[in-house]
Amino acid sequence: MGEETTTATIQESDVSDETLSNLLHEERHFDPPAELAKNANVTADAYAEADRDRLAFWGKQAERISWAQPFDEVLDWSNPPFAKWFVGGRLNAAYNCVDRHVEAGNGDRVAYHWVGEPEGDTRDITYADLKDQVSQAANALTELGVQTGDRVAIYMPMIPETVVAMLACARIGAPHTVVFGGFSSTALSDRIQDCDARVVITADGGYRRGAASALKPAVDEALQKCPDVRNVLVVKRTGQDVEWTEGRDLWWDDVVGRQSVEHAPEAFDAEHPLYVMYTSGTTGKPKGILHTTGGYLVGTSYTHWSVFDLKDDDVFWTAADIGWVTGHSYIVYGPLANGATSVMYEGTPDTPHKGRWWDIVEQYKVTLLYCAPTAIRTFMKWGSEIPAKADLSSLRILGSVGEPINPEAYMWYRETIGGGRCPVVDTWWQTETGQLMISPLPGVTSGKPGSAMKALPGISAVVVDDDGKPVEPGSGGYLTLTEPWPAMLRTIWGDDERYRDTYWSRFKGLYFAGDGAKLDEDGDIWLLGRVDDVMNVSGHRLSTTEIESALVSHPKVAEAAVVGAKDADTGQAVCAFVILREAAGDGGDDIVKELRDHVANEIGKIARPRQIMVVPELPKTRSGKIMRRLLRDVAENREVGDVTTLADSTVMDLISDNLKSGSADED
Ligand code: PRX
């Protein structure tokens, strides 16, 4: 590609009194492939249509959903920030995700190509299969006394029964709260208590990294603090030994297996709670984000169809865990509402070898792949020769979610995985937003490496300054949403006040997402990371994302995390932690100087890290986000704080050991 040089320059005007300095400049861009543009589900007209009448636009998208009773009003926003979408409408989420496809004659269509981690352990589940299983599970929950409105906690591996359990809850109007299977018993008991769940669905274990990994012991431990839980339904996945509490614990196969496959879905109000998903707050206990039924299904199904340009013969793969919102919206509700065929994979990407994902893409001829930048950077670290062994020619669109994607990771994804022919859609959204919010449309928008581009049709995102005024193109600020959207959170479970304070109080009348962003000269949006991660160096606010992207653009670097540490001279100083690519070995004697100079060249001296530490791993949450708080502890020589939400809690030990053994460099 001829135009592939990153021109990263510092602009004098940018480091003045702007809200967030706008330092990196990226000039590459890629137009939509002509064929894709010609046949795209959505054309540029959608933006104009939504601008003309946003509510009419969403009213039209709601036709994707089958309503048992039509709605009278698209939106009731008379009591902000408490929205009601599709007022008066009634529907059943499970009916929309399953039954109606069977009724339409598509019962034989595969809903999931499920791939267990042990090789050869696969199952194809059709929509007809799913309908039977969901009906049985719904009957079982009813038998266990679960009623409409009761909460059910789900703590499961990535197996088909997890989807069945979620849909069975939705079918009887019992909101589920899925707790990620990698979380500890304390995280589980906190969540069960917060939403007062009385039934827990779990499994003996699941497969991760080549071994059976137990889940049931964490449930047993958690329930010591949750006396109100009366039943635990246990799926047998691994066959490992489990402790058993008679009367409380029940095998899924025993209870679900004997139920009728007939179950009449009841229609619930559009605003009936669908699920609560917990997400960490900056302080205090996790927030239970409440999503409701009608708006959520409209928002997720429309965005899945439009952003991934979903066609009948597509094979869609969200390579994320069901335990976080990406899994809820784009493994379960969006794709199923659209009657799509998805891949669902249980295990880790390096089991039994580092090419596992690419074998799956080849075997199932995956056309649409959706994953997180952290995975992409890991694959970059492992080397391009691994995906090169598989046939990836079925792929047509690649998606990214969860963090800003560094331009070099975007390019690698586009070239190495997408063969240079697949558009990359960098999708910005949150647990709170429920649906994709800012993203290119693959048949309409030119992609720029590192930019999520524009708010989707019907969504209104504005970057504002400290006073809540929109910034000019070329400037940075805070990302806000100015209008309600269908899949928006309705509140924080049991805490309306916290909902208002957290999201709606920083800027009057605006939803504040907590992210920094900049507009480029074309008005396209670049995410700059969480504002709590912003550094202030000699009075200039620098974004962690831009410096990390500069580091990742160095050929020896696979991943980087940047934090601000207290500094006597500059207030805060930039400290960087980097993982080298495998091919770079230990990086050589001058690696630290080389990288510091590289950042100075790419961005400017102000961003040159004071300290660079080469580390084997970075502390991440299970959804792949770097926990900068812990790195700040290291950079400021403090004892490392709470590590309970880390995907791998030994990582911090690895980092400290590594630093002690001398690979830390400071000058
Ligand atoms: O900081 C943004 C980042 O992830 C946050 C939301 O995290 P969570 O609720 O866990 O949901 C993740 C999956 C939707 C956002 O506030 N984020 C998410 N997508 C992007 C992103 N940052 C930059 N670019 C993205 N595409």
Residues whose N, C-alpha, C, O or C-beta is under 5 A from the ligand:
A	BS01	PRX	T326 S400 V401 G402 E403 P404 I405 D426 T427 W428 W429 Q430 T431 E432 A452 A513 D515 L527 G529 R530
